Amino acid sequence: MFLRLVRGVCDRRYDELPDLYAEQTDVRHPMSPYGDKPLLSRDALREHFGGVGPRVAGAVRFEPANLRIHETLDPEVIVAEFDYAGTAIETGEPFTVPCVFVLRVRDGLVVESRDYIDHVAMSRARGQLDELIAVLAGTAGRPGPRRSRQQRKRPRSEAITPDRGRSNHLADQRSPIGTYWTPRWPV
């Protein structure tokens, strides 16, 4: 059932995915920065996949990778570790999104699921970090701060680079989401 689920997601069969779940179910995304809105019915899942699916499909192509399925003492429950690995359609950049799903399957249907997904990595792959940051900052739907003409000419990551001359104890480092600094303590 888990393999059918992740294959269906990767193959963009969003209209078929709700049929893998029981009519009454409990699907949660506990780590979602958008809020963990429980999906408690097949209809709620149909709405979820109908909204999320096209947004993902238009931005990335991916496959399940590094699958590790762990059986538990409860015969209905598995823990599945895996990655969504693929490329961003617009840029061709490769990405890997780590995931852990805890599934309860009864009578051949998913009745409960806890889906732990690295939402930052997925937002980065989909080119939607600004949207995620706005949600986290509580500014979604509000205009962002105005940037000067000079700031608009250079990438945002350069605009926030710390002053290199501030201290010899600061080291600029690149991360996938921009430049940041960390203190370098004397030995």
TORNUDREN-299114 format. One line per field, with one value per residue (C-alpha): residue in three letters; x, y, z. Coordinates in steps of 0.001 Angstrom, whole numbers. Example, Ala and Ser with C-alpha at 12.3 -4.5 7.8 and 13.67 -1.06 7.14 Angstrom:
BEGIN
type	[ALA SER]
east	[12300 13670]
north	[-4500 -1060]
up	[7800 7140]
END
This chain:
BEGIN
type	[MET PHE LEU ARG LEU VAL ARG GLY VAL CYS ASP ARG ARG TYR ASP GLU LEU PRO ASP LEU TYR ALA GLU GLN THR ASP VAL ARG HIS PRO MET SER PRO TYR GLY ASP LYS PRO LEU LEU SER ARG ASP ALA LEU ARG GLU HIS PHE GLY GLY VAL GLY PRO ARG VAL ALA GLY ALA VAL ARG PHE GLU PRO ALA ASN LEU ARG ILE HIS GLU THR LEU ASP PRO GLU VAL ILE VAL ALA GLU PHE ASP TYR ALA GLY THR ALA ILE GLU THR GLY GLU PRO PHE THR VAL PRO CYS VAL PHE VAL LEU ARG VAL ARG ASP GLY LEU VAL VAL GLU SER ARG ASP TYR ILE ASP HIS VAL ALA MET SER ARG ALA ARG GLY GLN LEU ASP GLU LEU ILE ALA VAL LEU ALA GLY THR ALA GLY ARG PRO GLY PRO ARG ARG SER ARG GLN GLN ARG LYS ARG PRO ARG SER GLU ALA ILE THR PRO ASP ARG GLY ARG SER ASN HIS LEU ALA ASP GLN ARG SER PRO ILE GLY THR TYR TRP THR PRO ARG TRP PRO VAL]
east	[0 2832 4512 1229 840 4297 4268 876 2247 5339 3335 882 -2168 -3782 -7338 -6629 -4843 -7961 -9140 -6146 -7682 -10664 -13826 -13072 -9362 -6931 -4093 -1846 1263 2647 5674 3815 4587 1171 -525 -1486 -5059 -6221 -7650 -10429 -12267 -11720 -13434 -10962 -8114 -9640 -9693 -6116 -4681 -6689 -5135 -1602 -1107 -1205 1048 3674 3294 3931 7121 8989 9480 10529 10770 10887 14470 16310 13235 13454 10305 10220 7664 6312 4838 1404 728 -1337 1484 4685 7232 8629 11734 12412 13371 11553 14457 14098 14584 12932 11229 12085 15771 16746 18233 18321 16784 16191 13361 13611 10331 9042 5509 3843 924 -1859 -3495 -6647 -8568 -6320 -6948 -4997 -6945 -4282 -1113 1445 3470 6699 8129 10957 8724 11624 13388 10149 9422 12974 12638 9312 10733 8293 10583 9270 5729 6878 8785 5698 3595 6152 6477 2728 2841 1192 -1098 543 3062 6674 9128 10134 13616 15773 16608 20143 18812 16407 19332 21082 19765 18119 20826 23453 21303 21389 25053 26600 29296 32528 34547 32613 34771 37492 35453 32644 32681 30279 28858 26540 23485 20911 18649 21176 24213 24521 27280 28406 30797 34291 35565 39283 40880]
north	[0 2405 1712 2295 5584 7038 5736 7398 10704 10529 9442 12321 10078 12494 11535 7854 8461 9022 5500 4098 5465 4343 6461 7686 8194 10290 11733 14363 16320 17167 19096 21204 24909 25592 23959 20387 20297 16687 15036 12878 11576 10404 13601 15734 13774 14273 18034 17926 16025 18169 21343 20256 17910 20426 22859 20157 18664 22002 22650 19359 15832 13231 9550 7706 6809 5193 3259 1643 16 -995 -3445 -2827 -5043 -3932 -5836 -2911 -366 296 3078 4029 6187 7466 10463 12217 12751 14683 17916 21312 21745 25441 25277 21635 21722 18331 18011 15470 15742 13371 11847 9446 8059 6077 4184 2084 -123 -2104 -4240 -3000 726 3420 4317 6466 8196 10564 12108 13796 15693 18219 21107 23540 21271 20779 24526 25189 22602 24112 27646 28684 29687 33268 31934 29634 32454 34670 31944 31409 35149 35558 37968 35784 37936 41177 43085 42555 45276 47643 47119 49926 49987 48803 45870 44871 44631 41900 38588 38686 36410 39027 41797 40138 39166 40394 43038 41105 43771 43597 41090 38633 36102 35935 33524 33918 30639 29672 27580 26428 29303 32137 33505 33456 33878 31957 33040 31592 31344 31623 28276]
up	[0 837 -2509 -4364 -2494 -3212 -6797 -7294 -5964 -8177 -11234 -10637 -10329 -7867 -8821 -7902 -4582 -2411 -3316 -1379 1842 3938 3785 7334 7914 9922 7839 9379 8413 11886 10597 8046 8431 6895 9888 10564 9292 9778 6680 8134 5081 1540 340 2334 727 -2722 -2076 -707 -3669 -6105 -4679 -3836 -6778 -9625 -7712 -7223 -10714 -12382 -10437 -9936 -11219 -8678 -7788 -4470 -3518 -620 502 3936 5282 8949 10268 13743 16459 15266 11995 10642 11024 9084 9244 5850 5409 1920 -177 -2951 -5376 -8590 -10470 -10509 -13884 -14304 -13346 -13813 -10296 -8566 -5117 -2375 146 3134 4349 6979 6765 9531 7974 9450 6823 7576 5070 2256 2875 4721 7870 9506 8380 9809 6986 8052 5078 4905 3815 3549 1043 -919 -950 -2126 -4915 -6025 -5997 -3258 -390 -361 112 2927 4648 4444 6049 8803 9418 9486 6554 3915 1815 3002 893 1892 2866 100 -1251 -2613 -6307 -5496 -3433 -6223 -8681 -6728 -5423 -2004 -556 -1427 4 3452 3479 6732 6667 6197 7992 11265 13034 12292 14313 11757 8866 5955 4753 1929 2602 69 1170 1266 3028 6785 9304 12312 15030 14799 18339 19098 19914]
END
